C-alpha cells in the first residue's frame, strides 16, 4: 500500500527540522511485531511439525504474513483454502483468525485431527456472539467484509449478526428491536475507526449495548498508539507487513492521520523505493502484529546503509502477555486421526 507524499510544510520555531539540517535518524516503534496470539499460532505449527512430523495441514494462512507462511512451508506445513482439501486421517490446524463452527464439523466429517490456534482474544469475541445470540440480541459486528476473523465470528450466530463495515455502512443497518442491540468488533480494526462506527450506531440506537470489555486487541491498540506518536515526528513511516494483514494496513492509515508526510507498507526491505527518502530526515519504522523481527532488522540495515544509522526507540507501552499453546499439542493426534479413519 502506498500513499501520495504530502507537501513539506515550512519550518516553524522549535520544529524538528532534522531533514533540513542534514541529520538523519530512525524512530523505531515499541511495541511492534508479533503479538501473543500470533506467537502462539506460529509456535503451534512448529511444535506440531516437531511432534507429529510433516505434513501438517493449515487451513488458510496461519497468520497474514508472506515470510512466515513461506518459512513454515519449507518446514513441512501445507496451507489449504478449504478443509475438504486435507486428506482423510491427517492433522489440520485452524489459523489465529478463528473459524466458524461449520468448519469444525467439516473436519469431523473428513476424519481429521484438529489443532485450534485461534487467538484467545478472537475466541472471546466468538463466545460473546454466542451468548448474545442466546439472549436474542441483534449483534452488530464491526469489521471488514471478507476478513477471515469476521467470517469466523459471523458463523457463530449467523441469524443474529449483521456486519457493519465502517461508519459509512451504519445507514444500511436494520434491526428487529432498537432496544435490544449490541455491538462487537473485529479485533484488528483501527481503534479510531471502530469508535467512530460505534458513535454513529449510537446515534441511531441510543440503547446500543457495548460488550463487557473492549474487543479491539491490546496489541492493535498499542501499535497504533506508538504510530500516532511517531507520525507527529516522522517525515516518512515504513510499516513492515503484508497487504492482506488488516492491522498492518491500518498502521499506514494511522501514521498518515497522525501527521506523517508519507507512509508505505512493505513486506521486505528490498521493496523500499529510495525515492521515498528524498528530503527525509526522520524515518519511522514499525511492523504489524504478524511480522517477525528479522524483517524489521532488514529494514533497519537497509536504512543504515543509506545514512540512517541513528536509531531511537519510541516506547508507547510495555507488553508481557503470553498465551498457552493449544491443548491438542498435549495429545497423540496422529493416533486419534488413524483411529477415526478405521472407526
C-alpha positions as CSV (number, residue, x, y, z in Angstrom):
1,X,0.0,0.0,0.0
2,X,1.4,3.4,-0.9
3,X,0.3,6.9,-0.4
4,X,0.9,10.2,-2.2
5,X,3.5,12.4,-0.4
6,X,2.2,15.5,1.3
7,X,3.7,18.9,0.6
8,X,6.5,19.7,3.0
9,X,5.4,22.4,5.5
10,X,7.6,25.4,6.2
11,X,9.7,25.1,9.3
12,X,8.4,26.7,12.4
13,X,10.4,27.7,15.5
14,X,11.1,24.7,17.7
15,X,10.2,22.3,14.9
16,X,12.2,19.1,14.4
17,X,13.9,20.1,11.2
18,X,16.4,17.1,11.0
19,X,15.7,16.7,7.3
20,X,16.7,20.4,6.7
21,X,19.8,20.3,8.9
22,X,21.0,17.1,7.2
23,X,20.7,14.9,10.3
24,X,19.2,11.5,9.6
25,X,17.5,9.3,12.2
26,X,15.1,6.4,12.6
27,X,12.3,6.3,15.1
28,X,11.7,2.7,16.0
29,X,8.2,1.9,17.4
30,X,7.8,-0.2,20.5
31,X,5.8,-2.4,20.8
32,X,5.8,-3.7,17.2
33,X,5.7,-7.1,15.5
34,X,4.4,-10.3,17.0
35,X,1.6,-10.2,19.4
36,X,0.9,-13.0,21.8
37,X,-1.8,-14.6,19.6
38,X,0.4,-14.7,16.5
39,X,3.4,-16.0,18.5
40,X,1.1,-18.8,19.9
41,X,-0.2,-19.7,16.4
42,X,3.2,-19.9,14.7
43,X,4.7,-21.9,17.6
44,X,1.7,-24.2,17.4
45,X,2.5,-25.1,13.8
46,X,6.3,-25.5,14.5
47,X,5.5,-27.7,17.5
48,X,3.0,-29.8,15.6
49,X,5.7,-30.4,12.9
50,X,8.2,-31.4,15.5
51,X,5.8,-33.6,17.4
52,X,4.0,-35.3,14.6
53,X,6.2,-34.9,11.6
54,X,5.3,-33.5,8.2
55,X,2.9,-33.0,6.6
56,X,0.7,-30.9,8.9
57,X,-2.1,-29.0,7.1
58,X,-3.1,-25.5,7.9
59,X,-6.5,-24.1,6.9
60,X,-5.7,-20.6,5.4
61,X,-2.6,-18.7,6.3
62,X,-1.8,-19.3,9.9
63,X,-1.1,-15.5,10.2
64,X,-1.2,-12.9,7.4
65,X,2.5,-12.7,6.6
66,X,4.2,-13.9,3.5
67,X,7.6,-14.6,5.1
68,X,6.0,-16.6,8.0
69,X,3.9,-18.7,5.6
70,X,6.9,-19.5,3.3
71,X,9.1,-20.4,6.3
72,X,6.6,-22.8,7.6
73,X,6.0,-24.3,4.2
74,X,9.8,-25.1,4.0
75,X,9.4,-26.9,7.3
76,X,6.6,-29.1,6.0
77,X,3.4,-27.2,6.6
78,X,0.8,-27.4,3.8
79,X,-1.6,-24.5,3.5
80,X,-5.1,-25.1,2.1
81,X,-8.0,-22.9,1.3
82,X,-10.7,-25.4,2.5
83,X,-10.9,-28.2,5.0
84,X,-12.0,-30.6,2.3
85,X,-8.6,-30.4,0.7
86,X,-7.0,-32.1,3.6
87,X,-6.6,-35.9,3.0
88,X,-8.6,-38.1,5.5
89,X,-6.7,-39.1,8.6
90,X,-4.4,-36.1,8.7
91,X,-3.9,-33.2,11.1
92,X,-5.3,-29.7,10.3
93,X,-4.5,-26.5,12.2
94,X,-7.0,-23.6,12.3
95,X,-5.5,-20.2,11.9
96,X,-5.2,-17.4,14.5
97,X,-8.1,-15.6,12.9
98,X,-10.6,-18.3,14.0
99,X,-13.2,-20.4,12.1
100,X,-16.9,-20.9,12.2
101,X,-18.5,-24.0,13.9
102,X,-19.3,-25.4,10.4
103,X,-15.5,-25.7,9.8
104,X,-15.1,-27.9,12.9
105,X,-18.0,-30.0,11.6
106,X,-16.2,-30.3,8.2
107,X,-13.1,-31.6,10.0
108,X,-15.1,-34.2,11.8
109,X,-16.7,-35.4,8.6
110,X,-13.3,-35.6,7.0
111,X,-12.0,-37.7,9.9
112,X,-9.3,-35.1,10.7
113,X,-7.5,-34.4,13.9
114,X,-7.6,-30.7,14.6
115,X,-5.4,-28.1,16.4
116,X,-7.2,-24.9,17.1
117,X,-4.7,-22.0,17.0
118,X,-7.4,-19.3,17.2
119,X,-6.2,-16.3,19.2
120,X,-7.8,-16.4,22.6
121,X,-8.9,-12.7,22.1
122,X,-10.8,-13.8,19.0
123,X,-12.3,-16.8,20.9
124,X,-13.6,-14.2,23.4
125,X,-15.5,-12.4,20.7
126,X,-16.9,-15.7,19.5
127,X,-18.2,-16.6,23.0
128,X,-19.7,-13.1,23.3
129,X,-21.5,-13.6,20.0
130,X,-22.9,-17.0,21.1
131,X,-24.0,-15.5,24.5
132,X,-25.8,-12.5,23.0
133,X,-27.4,-14.7,20.3
134,X,-28.9,-16.9,23.1
135,X,-30.3,-13.8,24.7
136,X,-31.9,-13.0,21.3
137,X,-29.9,-9.7,20.7
138,X,-29.3,-8.3,17.2
139,X,-25.5,-8.3,17.1
140,X,-23.8,-5.6,15.0
141,X,-20.3,-6.8,14.1
142,X,-18.0,-4.0,13.2
143,X,-15.4,-5.3,10.7
144,X,-14.3,-5.7,7.1
145,X,-16.3,-7.9,4.8
146,X,-14.4,-11.0,3.7
147,X,-11.8,-10.9,6.5
148,X,-11.3,-14.4,8.0
149,X,-12.0,-13.2,11.5
150,X,-15.3,-11.7,10.5
151,X,-16.3,-14.8,8.7
152,X,-15.5,-17.0,11.7
153,X,-17.3,-14.7,14.2
154,X,-20.4,-14.4,11.9
155,X,-20.5,-18.2,11.7
156,X,-21.1,-18.4,15.4
157,X,-24.5,-16.8,15.2
158,X,-25.4,-16.1,11.5
159,X,-29.0,-15.4,12.1
160,X,-28.3,-12.7,14.7
161,X,-25.2,-11.0,13.3
162,X,-25.2,-8.1,10.9
163,X,-21.8,-6.8,9.5
164,X,-21.2,-3.1,9.8
165,X,-18.2,-2.2,7.5
166,X,-17.3,1.2,8.9
167,X,-19.2,4.3,9.8
168,X,-20.5,4.8,6.2
169,X,-22.3,1.5,6.4
170,X,-24.4,2.4,9.5
171,X,-27.2,3.9,7.5
172,X,-27.8,0.4,5.9
173,X,-28.3,-1.3,9.3
174,X,-31.7,-2.8,10.1
175,X,-32.6,-4.4,13.5
176,X,-35.7,-6.1,14.9
177,X,-35.7,-4.2,18.2
178,X,-33.7,-1.0,18.6
179,X,-33.7,-1.6,22.4
180,X,-32.0,-5.0,22.1
181,X,-28.9,-4.4,20.1
182,X,-25.2,-5.0,21.0
183,X,-22.0,-4.3,19.1
184,X,-18.9,-6.5,18.7
185,X,-15.9,-5.9,16.6
186,X,-13.1,-7.5,14.6
187,X,-10.0,-7.3,16.8
188,X,-7.6,-5.9,14.2
189,X,-9.5,-2.8,13.2
190,X,-8.3,0.8,13.7
191,X,-9.4,1.9,17.2
192,X,-10.5,5.3,15.9
193,X,-12.5,3.8,13.0
194,X,-14.2,1.4,15.4
195,X,-15.2,4.1,17.9
196,X,-16.4,6.3,15.1
197,X,-18.6,3.5,13.9
198,X,-19.9,2.9,17.4
199,X,-20.7,6.6,17.8
200,X,-22.6,6.5,14.5
201,X,-24.5,3.4,15.7
202,X,-25.4,5.0,19.0
203,X,-26.8,7.9,17.0
204,X,-29.3,5.5,15.5
205,X,-29.7,3.3,18.5
206,X,-29.3,5.2,21.8
207,X,-29.7,2.0,23.9
208,X,-27.0,0.1,22.0
209,X,-25.2,-2.2,24.4
210,X,-21.4,-2.4,24.5
211,X,-19.5,-5.7,25.1
212,X,-18.3,-6.2,28.7
213,X,-14.7,-5.3,27.6
214,X,-13.2,-3.6,24.5
215,X,-12.8,-6.2,21.7
216,X,-10.0,-4.3,20.0
217,X,-6.9,-6.3,20.6
218,X,-4.4,-4.9,23.1
219,X,-1.6,-5.3,20.5
220,X,-3.5,-3.5,17.8
221,X,-4.2,-0.6,20.2
222,X,-0.6,-0.4,21.4
223,X,0.9,-0.5,17.9
224,X,-1.5,2.2,16.7
225,X,-0.7,4.4,19.8
226,X,3.1,4.1,19.0
227,X,2.5,5.1,15.4
228,X,0.4,8.1,16.4
229,X,3.3,9.4,18.4
230,X,5.7,8.6,15.6
231,X,3.6,10.2,12.9
232,X,3.8,13.5,14.6
233,X,7.6,13.5,14.2
234,X,8.4,11.4,11.2
235,X,8.7,12.6,7.6
236,X,8.2,9.1,6.3
237,X,6.8,6.0,8.1
238,X,7.6,2.5,6.9
239,X,5.3,-0.2,8.1
240,X,6.6,-3.8,7.7
241,X,3.7,-6.1,6.9
242,X,1.8,-7.9,4.2
243,X,-1.0,-6.3,2.2
244,X,-3.6,-8.9,3.4
245,X,-2.8,-8.0,7.1
246,X,-5.6,-5.8,8.3
247,X,-3.7,-4.5,11.3
248,X,-0.6,-3.6,9.1
249,X,-2.7,-1.7,6.6
250,X,-4.4,0.2,9.5
251,X,-0.9,1.3,10.7
252,X,-0.2,3.1,7.4
253,X,-3.6,4.9,7.7
254,X,-2.9,5.8,11.4
255,X,0.6,7.2,10.5
256,X,-0.8,9.5,7.8
257,X,-3.7,10.6,10.1
258,X,-1.2,11.4,12.8
259,X,0.8,13.8,10.6
260,X,3.4,11.7,8.7
261,X,4.0,13.3,5.3
262,X,4.3,9.9,3.7
263,X,3.8,6.2,4.7
264,X,4.3,2.9,2.9
265,X,3.7,-0.8,3.6
266,X,6.4,-3.3,2.6
267,X,7.0,-7.0,3.1
268,X,10.8,-6.7,2.8
269,X,13.4,-4.1,2.8
270,X,14.0,-4.6,-0.9
271,X,10.6,-3.2,-1.6
272,X,11.6,0.3,-0.3
273,X,12.0,2.9,-3.0
274,X,15.0,5.1,-2.4
275,X,12.9,8.0,-3.9
276,X,10.8,7.9,-0.7
277,X,13.9,9.2,1.2
278,X,14.2,12.5,-0.8
279,X,14.2,15.3,1.7
280,X,13.5,13.0,4.6
281,X,15.3,13.4,7.9
282,X,13.3,11.2,10.2
283,X,12.0,7.8,9.2
284,X,9.5,6.0,11.5
285,X,9.7,2.2,11.4
286,X,7.1,-0.2,12.8
287,X,5.6,-3.6,12.0
288,X,2.3,-5.3,12.0
289,X,1.3,-7.9,14.7
290,X,2.1,-10.9,12.4
291,X,5.7,-9.7,11.4
292,X,8.8,-11.4,12.8
293,X,11.6,-9.1,14.0
294,X,14.1,-10.4,11.3
295,X,12.1,-8.4,8.7
296,X,12.4,-5.2,10.8
297,X,16.1,-5.8,11.2
298,X,16.4,-6.0,7.4
299,X,14.7,-2.6,7.0
300,X,17.0,-1.0,9.7
301,X,20.1,-2.4,7.9
302,X,18.8,-1.0,4.6
303,X,18.3,2.4,6.1
304,X,21.6,2.4,7.9
305,X,23.4,1.7,4.6
306,X,21.8,5.0,3.3
307,X,22.9,7.1,6.3
308,X,20.0,6.5,8.7
309,X,22.2,4.9,11.4
310,X,20.9,6.8,14.4
311,X,18.0,4.7,15.8
312,X,15.8,6.0,18.6
313,X,13.2,3.7,20.2
314,X,9.8,5.3,20.8
315,X,8.0,3.3,23.5
316,X,4.3,3.6,23.8
317,X,3.5,0.6,26.1
318,X,5.1,-2.5,27.7
319,X,3.7,-5.9,26.7
320,X,4.0,-9.0,28.9
321,X,1.0,-11.1,27.7
322,X,1.6,-14.7,26.8
323,X,-0.9,-17.4,25.8
324,X,-0.5,-21.1,26.5
325,X,-0.3,-23.4,23.5
326,X,-3.3,-25.2,22.2
327,X,-4.3,-28.1,24.4
328,X,-4.3,-30.5,21.4
329,X,-0.5,-30.4,21.3
330,X,-0.5,-32.5,24.5
331,X,-2.3,-35.4,22.8
332,X,-1.3,-38.0,20.2
333,X,-3.2,-36.6,17.3
334,X,-1.8,-39.0,14.7
335,X,-3.2,-41.9,16.6
336,X,-6.5,-40.2,17.0
337,X,-6.8,-39.5,13.3
338,X,-5.8,-43.0,12.4
339,X,-8.5,-44.4,14.8
340,X,-11.1,-42.1,13.2
341,X,-10.4,-43.4,9.7
342,X,-10.5,-47.0,11.0
343,X,-13.7,-46.5,13.0
